[in-house]
Amino acid sequence: MLDTLGLVLTGDNGNILAELTRNRSVSAVPVAGRYRVIDFIISNMVNSGISNVGVATRSHYRSLMDHLGSGKEWDLNRKLYGLRILPPYSNSDMQQSIQGDMDILGGVLDFLRRSTQKYVLLAGADLMFNTTFEELERCHIENHADITVLCHMEQAHGEAAKGSVALKTGESGRVLDMEVGAAGNFSGKRSMGIYLMEKQFLEYQINRCMARGLHDFVMDVLVHNLNSCRIYACCYEGYVGRIDSVASYYACNMQLLDPKICDALFNVKTPIYTKVKDQVPCIHGEHGAVKNSLVADGCIINGRVENCIVFRGVQIEEGASVSNCIIMQNSRICRNAQLDYVILDKSVEIRQGKRLMGQESYPVVIAKNIIV
């Protein structure tokens, strides 16, 4: 896919992850002990041979910019193309007028025009998956499609998340109908929010929407053009972790304790890259006990840890018990504290003897830098 531009929309945080997205977008939320959500889509693009990647932001993007930096970890710190972080409009009046994806795309229209690639791979940054996009490109070219949507089979549970897109396709793979926020009325095919199209086609759609006051890519480009454009779906059969709520964020992380899912996400052939931080290996003290957990480097474990995701630099003191938890970077669990079904953001301290209990479907979330 050497003739393809990658364009990532980080969107609005919307506080869908409660305290975790108070000051960061979903794309910048830490996952899997050492990664951020955006690492997956950028790594997939790089592994597909895409060397020109733009990241269009909307709000709360300081954490994202700090993480991505120059793009060195993804081999995108280049003189020609590479990684470009595209902040929103600098004019406050224009920034307040942003109501949807098309407004964000209108703000990066100059970046699109300067790019020389024929195709654009437009993607969100709220999924955890590992693939390359050669099959998507093949489907797009063979079907002479205007837009090809990457989708996967998803079993809906109750009310679908806001923005979830269900697809109805024909035998050839052409999209016949779409429902936004549908709870599984169709075959179970769900859009992954990844679209391949020609750059010229996308520029035309941006200009059309801006001229008519239209704001939503799905409704105003996809649904609007179902009959007039050739829109096809290409199914991805691997693991997909969709992060659209606190419950789904917790579930996606806990699923990594399954070796099959962990191997599906992280493999040697198509690695997931992230910002490198050189730290010493994890230290297990004399009284430390770890069972069925992912523990990152730089941790000091002197308590009991079971079924947990533990990020870099976490300290768990003697007598502390942590189970079914996600503990983010540089947090400290003091002596005799007990945590169960808890998500701690970065640099949280749980004082001696404290007890926090949540539920699998409703884990307790503690914001960054809080002392309990």
N, C-alpha and C positions, 0 to 999 in steps of 0.2 A: 504494500500500500504506500509506495513512495510518492504517489501523486495525490496525497490526501492531507488535508489540513484537519487537525484535531481542535475542537472548540468545546471547552467544558463550562457548563453553566452551574455555578455554585448556588444560585438562587438566594431566597430570603430564609433566614433561620426560623422565623415564625415561632420560636420557643417550643417546637414540637418535642424536644427532648428535655423539657423543663429547665432545670438549672444548668444542664450541660451546654445549652445553646443560648444562655443569657448574653454571653460576650463573644460567641464564635458561631460560625455557620455549621450546618450539619457536616459539610465536607471536611471541616477541620477537627471534628470530634475524634479523640484517640480511641483506637480499637486494637484488639489482639496483642496487647502488651507493649507494642512499640511502634505501631503504625497509625496513620490517620485515614479516614474513609477515602479521601481523594487519591491516596496512593494507588488504589486498585485501578481506577480508570486511567490514570496517567501511565502507570506501568503497562497496562494492556495496550495502550496506544503505542508506547515505545517498543514493546515486544512485537507489534505489528509492522514496524518500520516507519512509523510516523515521526518525523523530526521537527515539525512545526506545530506547536501546541499553544493555544491561547486559553487562559483561564479568566472568564468574565465574572466579576464579583458584583455584589449588590450592596451588602452591608456587613458589618462585623467581620471584616476581612484582615485585620491586623495579625491574628493568630495564623491565618492561612498564609499570608505573605512571609511571616517568620519561618514557617515550616518549609515552604517551597524554595525560598531564597532565589538563587540564580538557576536552579534546576540541575545542579551538578550531579546529584545522586541519581538522576534519571538520564544522565548524559545529554542534557538539553542546554548546557551553557555553551552555546555556539555563536560564532560570528554571523553565520547565515542561518536564519530561522532560530530554532530552539524554543525555550519557554518564555511566554509573554504573559504577565499578569495585567489584566485590563480592568482597572477600577471603574466605577460608574461615573456618570456625568459630574464634572466639578461644579457646575452651576446648581445652586441649591434648589431653584425653581424646577429645573429639569429633573433633579434627583427625586423630588417629591412627586413627580408625575409618573414615576415608574410603577406600573401596575401589573406587569407580567413579563414573560420571557421575551416577547417581541420588543418591548421597550429596552431591555438589556441588549438585545441583538442590534437594535438601532443605534445604541451607543458605541458598538464596536464595528460599525459598518466600514469605517475607514481601514481598520485592521483587515477585514475580509477583502476589501478591494485591493489592498497592497499585496496580499498573498497570491502566489502564482499557481497554486495547486488547482487541479480540476474539480476535485471532490471535497466535501466537508463532512466530517464525522462529528455530529452534534450530540453531546451527551451530558447527562446530569452527573452528580457526584454523591449519590446516596446509596450505592450498591457495593457489596463485597462479592466479587467474583473474579475468576482468572481465565482469560481466553485471549485469542488473537482474532482479528476481524477479517481474515482472508475469506472465510466462508460467507460472511455478510457481503463483502465486495463481490464475490462470485455470484451470489443470488441477485444482487442489484444489477449487474451487467447482463446476466443471462435473461432476466425478465424485462430488460429495457425499462426499468422502473424510474419513476420520478423521485420517489422516496422509498427506502427500505427500512423497516422497523425491526430492531432486534427484540425478540420476545422470549418468554419461557413459560412453561406450564406451572401454574401456581394454584394450589387448592385454597380457595377463599374460606376464611373463618369469620363469620359474622359480618359486621359492617366493614366495607373496604375503606382503605385510607384515602384521605382527600388527595385527588390527583391521580389515583390509581386508574389505569386505562385497560379495559378489557377489550379484546379483539375477536371479531368473527371473520374467519377467512374461508375462501373457497378451496377447491382441491389443488389449484395451481399455487396457492399461497397468497393470492390477492386479497387485500383487506376489503371486506364487504360492509362492515359496520363496526362502530366503536362506541363504548360507553365509558364515561368518566365517573369514577367513584362507584362503579357497579360491583355488586357483591357476588359475582360469579354467574351472571345470567347466560354468559356465552360458554365456550368450550373449556375455559380455564386458561386460555392464552392471555398473558399479561405483558404489556409493553414494559421494556426495561428502560425506557426513556433515552434510547440510543438510536440515532437516525443517520442514515447515509444518503446524501443527495449531491447533486452538482452545485458548486459554489454559485454559479450564475442563477440557478433556480432559487437558492436561498436568498440571494440579494434581491431578486424580484419580489419574493414574498415579504421580505422586510419592508421594502418600499411601499408595497400595496397596503400592508397593515398600518404603517405609519400615516399614510395618506387618508386612511379611513377610520383612524382612532381605534384600531383593534389591538389587543394586548396579549392574547393567549396563543401559544404555538399549537397546542393540541386542538383547541376548538376552532381557531381562526385559520389554521393552515391545514391540519390533517382532516378534521371532520368536514370543514368547508369544501375541501377538494376531493372528497372520497369518490365522487362520480366523474369529476373532470380530469383527475390525475391518476397515474398508475402507482398505487401505493401497495407495496408487498410486505409480508412479514417473513422473517428468517428466525427459526427457533434455535435457541441455545439450550443444550440438554444438561449442562453442568450445574454445580451448586450456585445458588444466588441467595445472598443475604440482603434483604431489603430493610433499610433503617428509616422508619417513618414514625416511630413512637418510642417512648421509654421501654415499653415491653418488648418491642422488636429489637431494639438496641441490646437489651439484656440477653434476649434469646440468641441473637447472632453471635455474641461473644461466648456464651455458654456452649453453643454448638461446636466451637473450636476444640472443646475437650474430647470430642469424638475424633479419633485418629483418621478416619476416612475423610471427614470433612476438612480437617486440618491439612491433610495431604492434597486434597483437591484444590485448596486455595493457595498453598505454598509448595511449589515444586521447582526443581532445578532448571527445567527447560524454559519455563516462562516465569522468572522470579518476580516478586513484588518488591519494588525498591522503596526506600524511605530515607528520611534524614538520619545520617549516621551520628551516633554519640558513643564515643569510646569510653566504656566504663569497665570496672573490674567484674569478674564473674560473681554470681550470687553466692553469698556466704550463709551456710546452714549451721546454726549454733548447736551446742550440745543438746539443748532441749527443743530444737526445731524439728517439726514433723510436717511433711508436705505430701498430700495425696491427691492424685488426679487434678493437677493444676498446671497452668502455664505461668512460669515465673521468669521475668526478664532479668537482665544483668544489673548489677549494682545494688541488689536487694540484700537485706540482712534479716534472716528468718530465725527467730528464737521461740516462736509460738507455734500453734497448730494451724495449718492451712489445708482446706479441703474444698475441692470443686471451685476453684477461684482463678481469675485472671489478674495477675499481679504485674504492674508496670515497673519501669526502671526506678531504682533508688528508694523503694519502699522499705520501711522498718517495721517489723512486727516483733514486739518485745515478749519476753518470757511470760508465760501464763495467759497470753492473749489467744483467743479462738476466733478464727475467721473462716466462714463456710459460705459457699454459694454467692460470692461477692466479686465485684470488679473494683480493684483498688488502683487508682491512677498514680502517676509519677510523684515521687517525693512525699507521699503521705506517710503518716506515722500512727501506728496502733500501739498504744501504751499497755502496760502490764494489766493483765486480768480483764481487759476489755473483751466484749463478745459482739460479733457482727454476724448477721445471717440475712441473706438477700438484701444486700446494701451496695449501692454504687457511690464511691467516693471520687470526686473530681481531684484535680492536682493539688498537692500541698495541703491536705486536710489532716488535722490532728485529732485523734480520738483519745481523750484523757483516760487515766487509770480507772478501771472498774466500770466504765460506761457500757451500756448495752443497747444495741440498735437491732430491731427485728423488722423485716419486711416480709413480703410474699413473692412467690415466683412470678405471679401475674402483676404485681404492684410493688416492685422493689423501692426501698427508701433511697432517695437521691440527695447527696450532700454537696453543696456548691464549693467552688474553688476557694482555698485559703481559710476555710471555716475551722474553728476550734470547738469541739463538742465536749 
